[in-house]
Amino acid sequence: MVEKQKNSFDRIHFSSKTYKWKTPIDLFNDLNEEFHFNFDPATPPVIGNYDENALTKRWMIKEIKTKLRVYLNPPYDRKLMERFIKKSYQEMKEGRIELVVFLLPLRATALRFLVKKTEKVEFRILEKRLMFGDAVNGAPFDSVIAILQA
């Protein structure tokens, strides 16, 4: 039996030592200026201090009396990313969320899953590869901003 060899494209684009990619603060600030976020369920959050299990608990903050305006850079593991997208859609459907802005890797699986959930999604493909966290080099993948509004 012939074993399929992974080429360098597969190794670079579909594997990683981590699935957590810390949001570049300049990108977050630009998005926050436009969307005025008040909630981030990811760990660690860029805004606020939500410390519950975001996939099992309702997304709400007692001090906030309006619907949530969510920024979400989910873990980039495919299954976890889908669970966060699904949870966002559920929270929106239940009326707790007004808006969700995702930072996602530009992968068909994530985008297809979002489009399946709703047609009210806007995609903004970023022109340059991002420098996540304290990285010296850019990410090995392109990124997209996905905007889901109620």
N, C-alpha and C positions, 0 to 999 in steps of 0.2 A: 504494500500500500504506500502511495506517495503522500508524504505529509506536506501540506500547504505551508510555504514559508511566508512569514510576514515581511512585507517590504518596509522600507524606511518611512514611507508615508503613514502606514498604519501605526508604527511605533511612535511617531511624533504626534499624530493628531488624535489618537484614540486611547492613549495610555498616559498615565501620569503617576507621580509619586504621591499626589494629593488630589482630592476632589474639592477642596476648599480653596477658593481664590478670593483674596481680600480685595474689596472694591477700591479702585483708585479714587482717592478723595477729591481730586479735581473734577472727575466725571460725576461723582455723587453731588458735589456742590452745584454744578451746572444743572443737573436734573432737579435737584431740590429747589433751585431758584425758579424753575418752570412749574413744578408740580406741587410744591409745598407739602412734603411728606410729614406725617405724624406717627408713623409706625414702621418698624422693621422687625419681622419675626425671625430673621436669620441669626446665627450665632457666630461670632459676636455681632450684635447689631451696630450699624453705622449711626443710627439715630435712636434715641430712647434707651430703655433698659429692660426690655421684655426678656424674661428669663424662664418662661414656661417651655414645655415641649410643643413646638409650633405645629407639629403634625397631629397632635392628639387633643389639644386644648382650643377653645374658642379664642379668636383673635379679638381682644378688646382691652382697653385701658380705662380704668375707672375714672381717671381725671379728664378723659376726652369724651365729650358728650355728642360730638358729631360723628359721621361715618369716617372710617379710616381711609387715609391716603397712604398707601403702602409702597415702600421701596423693598424689592426683594432680589438679592443675589443668592440664589439657592446653591446648595452643594452641586457640583457638576457631575456627580455620579448619575447615570441615566435614570435609574429607578427612583432615587431620592428626588431628582429634579422633577420627574413626572408627578410624584406625590405632592411636592410643594405647589406645582401648577394646579393640580386637582384640588388641593386644599384652598388655594386662593379663589378658584372659581366657586367652590362651595360656600366660602365665607361671603363672597359677593352675592351669590344667589340668595343667601339667608339675610341679606340686607345690612351687613356690618361694614361693608367696604364700598367706597365710592370709586376707587381707582387703584390699580396695581401696576407698577412699573418694574419689569423684570430686567435684569442684566443676565444674558444667557450666552453660552457658546453658540456659534452659528452652526448648528447641527440640525439636519432635517427631522430627526426624531422629536426634538423638543418643540420645534415650530409646528410640525404636523399635529402634535398632541394639543397644542394651544388652539389651533385652527379648528380642530374637531370639537372643542368645547364651545367655541363661540366664533362668530364672524366679526365681532366688534373688537378686533385686535389690530393695532397699528405696529408695523415693524420699521425700525430705523437701524440699518446696517452701519456699523461704525467703520470709518474710513481707514483707521490704523489699528494694528494689534495693540491691545492694552498692556500696560506694565502693572501687574497686580502686586499689591502689598509692597514688600521691600525688594522685589525682583530686580535683577540687573539687566535682564533681557526681556523682550516682549513675549507675550503668551504664544504658545505654539498653535493657536487657533484664532480665527476671527470671532468677533462678538457682535451681538445684536441687542438693541433695546426693544422690548415688546411691551406695548401699552394696552392694558385692558381696562375699559371703562364701563360702569354700570349703565 
